[in-house]
Amino acid sequence: MPRITDNTIIRKRIDEVRNIMKKNSTDLYIVFTGDYHLSEYAGDYFGEREFLSGFTGSAGTLVIGMDKAALFTDGRYFVQAELQLKGTGIELMRIGVKDVPELTEYCIQNTPANGSIAVDGRTISASFGEKLEHKATKKNIKLDVTVDYAKSIWNNRPDFPYSKAFVSDNGETVREKLIRLREKINEKEAEGHIITSLDDICWLYNIRGNDVHCNPVIMAYSCIYQDEAVLYTDEDRMTGDNGLILDKLSKAGVRIAPYEKIYTDIHDIKGNGQAKCRMLLDSKRINTRLYMIAAGNNNIDIVDRQNPEVLLKSIKNSTQIANLRDVHIDDGLAVTRFIFWLKEA
């Protein structure tokens, strides 16, 4: 039986959000399911949609207007959502069912001309944000990607994901990876590279962590330049393994900076004389807020390509191949032991 939140609590929370919307002249507020790195799994800290709707499914988008609200989800959750939304005043929008509008179409239809749509742009991809913004301009609707309205009313919000990083040696040093990566950046005629996808970042810096369920990563951003690399994360995360991580990164020319500082750093990037700084990024893997900051900087030219790390990490060296064999042996032993126990028990 799925957990059901008292619908009077949900109605109260929706009303509180509407009061904030009214103060900020917002006509529509969209709440997505996701963290700031577009991870498949989002931790409890990023559960705004569940907090505001009571719907506990792993996929869904809440849309709050001044006079109505709707939750979009797919066929896996129709029964669950119907049960959990009952009495909340939130309409269930069954994705893929006839006559149910697509999310962006619904948002534009339910926002008046010259109105305003708000969303936490850190929780949606730049490619989706561009799609929404393009449709919004047809009605002269303003898109605000700088808000988190749930933050001010969520008194017992879970802590932001935090775990200590640990070293993952895999037959190639950070310095060697950075050399190969910069070659790929140069092939795209770019001077820098912005990375926000956690698997790419942790692969590049040979680190792992436990910030995201089912994924051995830590929360971080990164920017790669010709003369240095910047890893944006909490420095005290990197003090594990007796300081080995910080030492390895420092020797590879990697600087640690505060997690949120990437937003101001990208905003403040200067060009080189008359030339703009060409920054390589992947609009499918970067969040909308950071992308818009880069796009709004007149000193930056965006080179929108797939992250080079995707293909680089897919080619395994001898150490990684050996590790894969060991993992499969361990997995096979675990399954065999389980089957033996099951038959005996």
C-alpha positions as CSV (number, residue, x, y, z in Angstrom):
1,M,0.0,0.0,0.0
2,P,1.6,3.3,-1.0
3,R,2.0,6.0,1.7
4,I,-0.8,8.5,1.7
5,T,-0.3,12.0,3.1
6,D,-3.3,13.8,4.7
7,N,-4.9,15.7,1.8
8,T,-5.5,18.7,4.0
9,I,-1.8,19.0,4.5
10,I,-1.2,18.9,0.8
11,R,-3.9,21.5,0.1
12,K,-2.3,23.7,2.7
13,R,1.2,23.4,1.1
14,I,-0.2,24.1,-2.3
15,D,-1.9,27.3,-1.0
16,E,1.3,28.4,0.7
17,V,3.1,28.0,-2.7
18,R,0.4,30.0,-4.4
19,N,0.9,32.8,-1.9
20,I,4.6,32.9,-2.8
21,M,3.7,32.8,-6.5
22,K,1.3,35.7,-6.0
23,K,4.0,37.8,-4.3
24,N,6.4,37.0,-7.2
25,S,3.8,37.6,-10.0
26,T,4.2,33.9,-11.0
27,D,1.3,32.4,-12.9
28,L,2.6,28.8,-13.1
29,Y,5.1,26.9,-11.0
30,I,6.6,23.6,-12.3
31,V,8.1,21.1,-9.9
32,F,10.3,18.4,-11.5
33,T,11.7,15.2,-10.0
34,G,15.4,15.4,-10.1
35,D,18.7,16.7,-8.6
36,Y,20.9,19.5,-10.0
37,H,22.9,17.0,-12.1
38,L,19.9,15.3,-13.8
39,S,20.7,12.0,-12.1
40,E,18.4,9.0,-12.6
41,Y,18.0,8.7,-8.9
42,A,17.3,11.8,-6.8
43,G,17.9,11.9,-3.0
44,D,15.4,12.9,-0.4
45,Y,16.7,16.5,-0.4
46,F,15.3,16.9,-3.9
47,G,11.8,15.6,-3.1
48,E,9.9,18.9,-3.6
49,R,7.4,17.2,-5.9
50,E,6.6,14.5,-3.3
51,F,6.5,17.1,-0.5
52,L,4.0,19.3,-2.4
53,S,1.8,16.6,-3.9
54,G,2.0,13.5,-1.7
55,F,2.8,11.4,-4.7
56,T,5.7,9.1,-3.9
57,G,6.4,7.6,-7.3
58,S,9.9,8.0,-8.7
59,A,8.8,9.9,-11.8
60,G,6.3,12.7,-12.1
61,T,6.0,16.5,-12.6
62,L,3.8,18.8,-10.6
63,V,2.3,21.9,-12.2
64,I,0.8,24.5,-9.9
65,G,-1.4,27.3,-11.2
66,M,-3.3,29.9,-9.3
67,D,-6.6,28.1,-9.7
68,K,-5.7,24.5,-10.4
69,A,-2.8,22.0,-10.1
70,A,-1.9,18.8,-12.1
71,L,0.5,16.0,-11.8
72,F,2.0,14.3,-14.9
73,T,3.2,10.8,-14.6
74,D,3.4,7.7,-16.8
75,G,1.6,4.3,-16.9
76,R,3.7,2.7,-14.2
77,Y,2.1,5.0,-11.6
78,F,-1.5,5.6,-12.7
79,V,-3.1,3.5,-10.0
80,Q,-0.7,4.8,-7.3
81,A,-1.1,8.4,-8.3
82,E,-4.9,8.2,-8.4
83,L,-4.9,6.9,-4.9
84,Q,-2.3,9.3,-3.4
85,L,-3.8,12.4,-5.1
86,K,-7.4,11.7,-4.0
87,G,-8.8,14.7,-2.2
88,T,-5.8,17.0,-2.8
89,G,-7.3,18.9,-5.6
90,I,-4.5,17.9,-7.9
91,E,-5.6,16.5,-11.2
92,L,-3.9,13.4,-12.5
93,M,-2.5,13.8,-16.1
94,R,-1.9,10.3,-17.5
95,I,1.0,10.7,-19.9
96,G,0.5,8.9,-23.2
97,V,-3.3,8.6,-22.8
98,K,-5.5,10.1,-25.6
99,D,-6.4,13.8,-25.2
100,V,-3.9,14.3,-22.4
101,P,-1.7,17.3,-23.5
102,E,2.1,17.1,-23.5
103,L,3.7,18.8,-20.4
104,T,5.0,21.9,-22.2
105,E,1.8,22.4,-24.1
106,Y,-0.2,22.2,-20.9
107,C,2.0,24.7,-19.2
108,I,1.7,27.2,-22.1
109,Q,-2.0,26.7,-22.4
110,N,-2.5,27.4,-18.7
111,T,-0.3,30.5,-18.6
112,P,-1.8,33.8,-19.8
113,A,-0.1,35.9,-22.5
114,N,2.6,38.1,-21.0
115,G,2.5,35.9,-17.9
116,S,5.3,34.1,-16.0
117,I,6.3,30.5,-15.5
118,A,8.7,29.6,-12.7
119,V,10.8,26.5,-12.2
120,D,14.0,25.5,-10.4
121,G,16.3,25.4,-13.5
122,R,18.8,23.3,-11.7
123,T,16.4,20.3,-11.9
124,I,15.8,20.3,-15.7
125,S,18.1,19.8,-18.7
126,A,19.1,22.7,-20.9
127,S,17.5,21.0,-23.9
128,F,14.2,20.8,-22.1
129,G,14.5,24.3,-20.8
130,E,15.2,25.6,-24.3
131,K,12.1,23.8,-25.6
132,L,9.9,25.3,-22.9
133,E,11.4,28.8,-23.4
134,H,10.8,28.6,-27.1
135,K,7.2,27.8,-26.7
136,A,6.8,30.5,-24.0
137,T,8.1,33.3,-26.2
138,K,5.1,32.7,-28.6
139,K,2.8,34.2,-25.9
140,N,5.5,36.5,-24.5
141,I,5.6,34.4,-21.3
142,K,8.6,35.0,-19.1
143,L,10.5,31.9,-17.9
144,D,12.1,32.3,-14.4
145,V,14.6,29.4,-13.7
146,T,16.0,30.8,-10.5
147,V,13.4,29.8,-7.9
148,D,12.8,27.1,-5.3
149,Y,9.5,28.0,-3.8
150,A,9.2,24.9,-1.7
151,K,12.4,25.8,0.1
152,S,10.8,28.5,2.2
153,I,7.9,26.3,3.5
154,W,9.8,23.0,3.8
155,N,10.8,23.2,7.5
156,N,12.2,19.7,8.0
157,R,13.8,19.3,4.6
158,P,16.3,16.4,4.5
159,D,20.0,17.2,4.5
160,F,21.8,17.8,1.2
161,P,23.5,14.6,0.1
162,Y,26.9,14.3,1.7
163,S,29.5,11.5,1.7
164,K,33.2,11.3,1.8
165,A,35.0,10.6,-1.5
166,F,37.3,7.7,-1.9
167,V,40.0,6.9,-4.5
168,S,39.2,4.6,-7.4
169,D,42.5,3.7,-9.1
170,N,41.7,2.2,-12.5
171,G,45.0,2.0,-14.4
172,E,45.1,5.7,-15.5
173,T,46.0,8.8,-13.5
174,V,43.9,12.0,-13.4
175,R,46.7,13.8,-15.2
176,E,46.7,11.3,-18.0
177,K,42.9,11.6,-18.3
178,L,43.0,15.4,-18.4
179,I,45.6,15.2,-21.2
180,R,43.3,13.1,-23.3
181,L,40.3,15.2,-22.5
182,R,42.0,18.4,-23.4
183,E,42.9,16.8,-26.8
184,K,39.2,16.2,-27.4
185,I,38.3,19.7,-26.3
186,N,40.8,21.1,-28.7
187,E,39.4,19.0,-31.5
188,K,36.1,20.8,-31.0
189,E,38.0,24.1,-31.2
190,A,37.0,25.0,-27.6
191,E,39.1,26.4,-24.8
192,G,37.1,25.1,-21.9
193,H,34.6,22.4,-20.9
194,I,31.8,22.5,-18.4
195,I,30.8,19.1,-16.8
196,T,27.8,18.6,-14.5
197,S,27.1,14.8,-15.0
198,L,28.3,13.1,-11.9
199,D,29.4,9.9,-13.5
200,D,31.6,11.8,-16.0
201,I,33.1,13.9,-13.2
202,C,33.9,11.0,-10.9
203,W,35.4,9.0,-13.7
204,L,37.7,11.9,-14.7
205,Y,39.0,12.5,-11.2
206,N,39.2,8.8,-10.1
207,I,36.9,9.3,-7.2
208,R,33.8,7.6,-5.9
209,G,31.2,8.4,-3.2
210,N,27.8,7.5,-1.9
211,D,25.7,10.6,-2.5
212,V,23.2,9.1,-5.0
213,H,21.3,5.8,-4.5
214,C,22.7,3.1,-6.8
215,N,25.4,5.4,-8.1
216,P,28.9,5.6,-6.5
217,V,29.3,9.4,-7.0
218,I,29.5,12.7,-5.0
219,M,27.7,15.9,-5.7
220,A,30.1,18.1,-7.8
221,Y,30.5,20.3,-10.9
222,S,33.7,20.8,-12.9
223,C,35.3,23.1,-15.4
224,I,38.3,22.1,-17.5
225,Y,40.6,24.8,-18.9
226,Q,43.9,24.6,-20.8
227,D,46.0,25.4,-17.7
228,E,43.9,24.1,-14.8
229,A,40.8,22.0,-13.9
230,V,38.4,23.1,-11.2
231,L,36.4,20.6,-9.2
232,Y,33.4,22.3,-7.4
233,T,32.5,20.4,-4.3
234,D,33.0,20.5,-0.5
235,E,36.7,20.3,0.2
236,D,36.1,18.3,3.4
237,R,34.6,15.5,1.2
238,M,38.1,15.1,-0.2
239,T,39.9,14.5,3.0
240,G,39.3,10.7,3.0
241,D,42.0,8.1,2.3
242,N,44.4,10.0,4.6
243,G,44.5,13.0,2.3
244,L,45.5,11.0,-0.7
245,I,42.7,12.4,-2.8
246,L,43.7,16.1,-2.4
247,D,47.3,15.2,-3.0
248,K,46.6,13.3,-6.2
249,L,44.3,16.1,-7.5
250,S,46.7,18.9,-6.7
251,K,49.6,17.1,-8.5
252,A,47.3,16.8,-11.5
253,G,46.6,20.6,-11.6
254,V,43.1,20.3,-10.1
255,R,41.8,23.1,-7.8
256,I,38.9,22.5,-5.4
257,A,36.3,25.3,-5.2
258,P,32.9,25.6,-3.3
259,Y,30.1,23.6,-4.9
260,E,27.8,26.5,-5.8
261,K,30.6,28.8,-7.0
262,I,30.5,27.4,-10.5
263,Y,27.4,29.6,-11.2
264,T,29.3,32.9,-10.4
265,D,32.5,31.7,-12.1
266,I,30.7,31.0,-15.4
267,H,28.9,34.3,-15.1
268,D,32.2,36.1,-14.6
269,I,34.2,34.4,-17.4
270,K,36.1,37.0,-19.5
271,G,37.0,36.6,-23.1
272,N,40.6,36.7,-24.4
273,G,41.0,40.2,-26.0
274,Q,38.5,40.4,-28.9
275,A,37.9,36.6,-28.9
276,K,35.2,35.0,-26.9
277,C,35.9,31.9,-24.7
278,R,34.5,28.8,-26.5
279,M,33.1,26.5,-23.9
280,L,32.2,22.9,-24.7
281,L,29.1,21.5,-22.9
282,D,26.4,19.0,-23.4
283,S,22.9,20.6,-23.3
284,K,21.4,17.1,-22.6
285,R,23.6,16.7,-19.5
286,I,23.7,20.3,-18.1
287,N,21.0,21.9,-16.1
288,T,19.0,24.9,-17.5
289,R,20.1,27.5,-15.0
290,L,23.8,26.9,-15.6
291,Y,23.3,26.7,-19.3
292,M,21.4,30.0,-19.3
293,I,24.2,31.7,-17.3
294,A,26.7,30.6,-19.9
295,A,24.5,31.6,-22.8
296,G,23.9,35.0,-21.2
297,N,27.6,35.7,-20.9
298,N,28.6,37.7,-23.9
299,N,32.2,36.5,-23.4
300,I,31.2,32.9,-24.0
301,D,30.6,31.0,-27.2
302,I,28.8,27.7,-26.5
303,V,30.0,24.6,-28.3
304,D,27.1,22.1,-27.7
305,R,28.4,18.6,-28.2
306,Q,28.2,15.3,-26.3
307,N,30.5,15.2,-23.3
308,P,33.9,13.7,-24.5
309,E,34.0,11.6,-21.3
310,V,31.1,9.5,-22.5
311,L,33.2,7.8,-25.2
312,L,36.5,8.1,-23.3
313,K,35.3,6.1,-20.4
314,S,33.7,3.5,-22.6
315,I,37.1,2.2,-23.8
316,K,38.5,0.1,-21.0
317,N,42.1,-0.4,-20.3
318,S,43.6,-3.7,-19.0
319,T,43.1,-2.8,-15.4
320,Q,39.5,-1.9,-15.9
321,I,38.9,-5.1,-17.9
322,A,40.5,-7.2,-15.1
323,N,38.3,-5.4,-12.5
324,L,35.2,-6.2,-14.6
325,R,36.1,-9.9,-14.6
326,D,36.6,-9.8,-10.9
327,V,33.2,-8.1,-10.4
328,H,31.4,-10.8,-12.5
329,I,33.1,-13.5,-10.5
330,D,32.0,-12.0,-7.2
331,D,28.5,-11.5,-8.6
332,G,28.3,-15.1,-9.9
333,L,29.4,-16.4,-6.5
334,A,26.8,-14.3,-4.7
335,V,24.0,-15.7,-7.0
336,T,25.3,-19.3,-6.6
337,R,25.3,-19.0,-2.8
338,F,21.8,-17.5,-2.8
339,I,20.4,-20.3,-5.1
340,F,22.1,-22.9,-2.8
341,W,20.6,-21.3,0.3
342,L,17.2,-21.1,-1.3
343,K,17.2,-24.8,-2.2
344,E,18.4,-25.9,1.2
345,A,16.1,-23.6,3.1
